[in-house]
Amino acid sequence: MIETPVPEQPGERPQHEQVDEIVASGPGGALAVAGIATAIVAAIWFVFYFVVFLPRGVIQ
């Protein structure tokens, strides 16, 4: 399906300038989601370690 470009309104900035502004602001949201996901995985690992492995004691 081919989309036809929407004509710009008078006085509105061109779309490519809006895109450039958005891209220049950086990937803050993506980094936040990645950081939260990493923190969750690390927390699950620590819980698993302290609840499962430490109570079993040293393997001989």
C-alpha positions as CSV (number, residue, x, y, z in Angstrom):
1,M,0.0,0.0,0.0
2,I,1.5,3.3,-1.0
3,E,0.8,6.3,1.2
4,T,0.5,9.7,-0.3
5,P,2.4,12.4,1.5
6,V,0.2,14.7,3.6
7,P,0.5,18.3,2.4
8,E,2.0,20.6,5.1
9,Q,-0.1,23.3,6.6
10,P,1.0,26.9,6.0
11,G,3.4,28.1,8.7
12,E,4.2,24.5,9.8
13,R,7.8,23.3,9.8
14,P,8.7,20.7,7.2
15,Q,8.4,17.2,8.4
16,H,12.1,16.4,8.0
17,E,12.9,19.2,10.4
18,Q,10.6,17.7,13.0
19,V,12.2,14.3,12.5
20,D,15.7,15.8,12.9
21,E,14.6,17.4,16.2
22,I,13.2,14.1,17.5
23,V,16.3,12.2,16.5
24,A,18.6,14.8,18.0
25,S,16.9,14.4,21.4
26,G,18.4,10.9,21.7
27,P,17.2,7.5,22.6
28,G,16.3,8.3,26.2
29,G,13.2,6.1,26.3
30,A,15.0,3.1,24.8
31,L,17.8,3.4,27.3
32,A,15.4,3.7,30.2
33,V,13.5,0.5,29.1
34,A,16.8,-1.4,28.6
35,G,18.0,-0.2,32.1
36,I,14.8,-1.3,33.8
37,A,14.9,-4.7,32.1
38,T,18.5,-5.2,33.1
39,A,17.8,-4.3,36.7
40,I,14.9,-6.8,36.8
41,V,17.0,-9.6,35.4
42,A,19.8,-8.9,37.9
43,A,17.3,-8.7,40.7
44,I,15.8,-12.1,39.7
45,W,19.3,-13.6,39.5
46,F,20.2,-12.4,43.0
47,V,16.9,-13.7,44.5
48,F,17.4,-17.0,42.8
49,Y,21.0,-17.2,44.1
50,F,20.2,-16.3,47.7
51,V,17.0,-18.4,47.9
52,V,18.1,-21.5,46.0
53,F,21.9,-21.9,46.0
54,L,23.0,-20.5,49.4
55,P,20.5,-22.7,51.4
56,R,21.9,-25.8,49.8
57,G,25.3,-25.2,51.1
58,V,28.7,-26.0,49.6
59,I,28.8,-28.8,47.1
60,Q,31.5,-31.3,48.0
